[in-house]
Amino acid sequence: MARILAIDYGKKRTGLAVTDELQLIAGGLTTVPTAELVDYLLGYVKKEPVERIVVGLPKQMNNAPSENMCRIEPFVNRMRKLLPDIPIKYHDERFTSVLAHQAILASGIGKMARRNKELVDEVSATIILQSYMESRRLAAER
């Protein structure tokens, strides 16, 4: 079975997370400068089988798209052209940064490490991926 890769797309940095090969566990992969993201992803899918890509969908509380959507949509369209055999899905990312900060705080990581924005982006991608996996599991049970 191939991995699922999740993306927490940001203006400067992008957090990435992947599942294990059995798609049971979501784990942080890395944080990449957004300017280098396409090259990183193309290299990654050459080395690792990826079944699908999940991109965090930035929405405001009223369901309107957030300002970052104007950057995410062109990125997703480009990736769909570059990787036509890998489906790319959106998944709601509301509250993932807050949840990431809470998870980092609860983990006992020191104060300086908690300020590491790259870590927050990677944990946010992991939360997006875990939420996506859970929503698929719940849909399968219906």
C-alpha positions as CSV (number, residue, x, y, z in Angstrom):
1,M,0.0,0.0,0.0
2,A,1.2,3.5,-0.7
3,R,1.5,6.4,1.7
4,I,-0.8,9.4,2.0
5,L,1.0,12.7,2.1
6,A,-0.5,15.8,3.8
7,I,0.4,19.5,3.2
8,D,0.0,22.4,5.5
9,Y,0.7,25.1,2.8
10,G,2.1,28.4,4.0
11,K,3.3,31.6,2.4
12,K,6.9,31.1,3.6
13,R,7.0,27.5,4.9
14,T,5.0,24.3,4.3
15,G,4.6,21.5,6.7
16,L,4.5,17.9,5.5
17,A,3.3,14.7,7.0
18,V,2.9,11.2,5.7
19,T,1.3,7.9,6.8
20,D,3.2,4.7,7.2
21,E,2.8,2.2,4.3
22,L,-0.2,0.6,5.9
23,Q,-1.9,4.0,6.3
24,L,-2.4,3.4,10.1
25,I,-0.2,6.2,11.6
26,A,0.3,9.8,10.6
27,G,3.7,11.3,11.3
28,G,5.5,14.5,10.6
29,L,7.8,14.4,7.6
30,T,9.5,17.8,7.4
31,T,9.0,21.5,6.8
32,V,10.1,22.9,3.5
33,P,10.5,26.5,2.3
34,T,7.4,27.0,0.1
35,A,9.5,28.2,-2.8
36,E,11.2,24.7,-2.9
37,L,8.0,22.7,-2.3
38,V,7.2,21.5,-5.8
39,D,10.8,20.2,-6.3
40,Y,10.7,18.5,-2.9
41,L,7.4,16.8,-3.6
42,L,8.5,15.6,-7.1
43,G,11.6,14.1,-5.6
44,Y,9.7,12.5,-2.7
45,V,7.1,10.7,-5.0
46,K,10.0,9.3,-7.0
47,K,11.4,7.6,-3.9
48,E,8.2,6.7,-2.1
49,P,4.9,5.4,-3.4
50,V,2.2,8.0,-2.6
51,E,-1.5,7.1,-3.1
52,R,-2.9,10.5,-2.6
53,I,-2.0,14.0,-1.4
54,V,-4.2,15.9,1.1
55,V,-3.9,19.7,1.2
56,G,-5.2,21.7,4.2
57,L,-8.2,23.7,3.1
58,P,-8.0,27.1,4.8
59,K,-11.4,28.3,5.7
60,Q,-12.7,31.1,8.0
61,M,-15.3,30.4,10.7
62,N,-18.1,31.5,8.3
63,N,-16.8,28.9,5.7
64,A,-15.4,31.5,3.4
65,P,-12.0,30.8,2.1
66,S,-9.1,32.4,3.9
67,E,-6.6,34.7,2.1
68,N,-4.1,31.8,1.7
69,M,-6.5,30.1,-0.7
70,C,-5.3,32.4,-3.5
71,R,-1.9,30.8,-3.2
72,I,-3.0,27.2,-2.5
73,E,-5.3,26.8,-5.5
74,P,-2.6,27.6,-8.2
75,F,-0.2,25.3,-6.3
76,V,-2.8,22.4,-6.3
77,N,-3.6,23.0,-10.0
78,R,0.1,22.8,-10.9
79,M,0.6,19.6,-8.8
80,R,-2.4,18.0,-10.5
81,K,-0.7,18.6,-13.9
82,L,2.7,17.4,-12.7
83,L,1.4,14.4,-10.9
84,P,-1.8,13.4,-12.8
85,D,-1.8,9.9,-11.4
86,I,-2.0,11.0,-7.7
87,P,-5.3,12.4,-6.5
88,I,-5.1,15.6,-4.6
89,K,-7.9,16.2,-2.0
90,Y,-8.6,19.2,0.2
91,H,-9.3,18.7,3.9
92,D,-10.5,21.4,6.4
93,E,-7.6,22.7,8.3
94,R,-9.4,25.1,10.7
95,F,-7.9,25.1,14.2
96,T,-4.9,22.9,13.2
97,S,-2.4,25.6,14.2
98,V,-4.1,26.0,17.6
99,L,-4.1,22.2,18.0
100,A,-0.5,22.0,17.0
101,H,0.5,24.5,19.6
102,Q,-1.5,22.6,22.2
103,A,0.1,19.3,21.2
104,I,3.6,20.8,21.3
105,L,2.9,22.3,24.8
106,A,1.5,19.1,26.1
107,S,4.5,17.1,24.8
108,G,6.8,18.8,27.3
109,I,9.1,20.3,24.7
110,G,11.1,23.2,26.0
111,K,10.1,26.8,25.6
112,M,12.7,27.6,22.8
113,A,11.7,24.6,20.8
114,R,8.0,25.6,21.1
115,R,8.8,28.8,19.3
116,N,10.1,26.8,16.3
117,K,7.6,27.7,13.6
118,E,8.8,24.8,11.4
119,L,7.8,22.4,14.1
120,V,4.3,24.0,14.3
121,D,3.9,23.6,10.5
122,E,4.9,20.0,10.6
123,V,2.6,19.2,13.5
124,S,-0.2,21.0,11.8
125,A,0.3,18.8,8.7
126,T,0.2,15.8,10.9
127,I,-3.1,16.9,12.5
128,I,-4.6,17.5,9.0
129,L,-3.5,14.0,7.9
130,Q,-4.8,12.4,11.1
131,S,-8.1,14.2,10.7
132,Y,-8.4,13.1,7.1
133,M,-7.7,9.5,8.0
134,E,-10.3,9.6,10.8
135,S,-12.9,11.1,8.4
136,R,-12.2,8.3,5.9
137,R,-12.5,5.7,8.6
138,L,-15.8,7.1,9.8
139,A,-17.2,7.3,6.3
140,A,-16.3,3.6,5.7
141,E,-18.2,2.6,8.8
142,R,-21.4,4.2,7.5
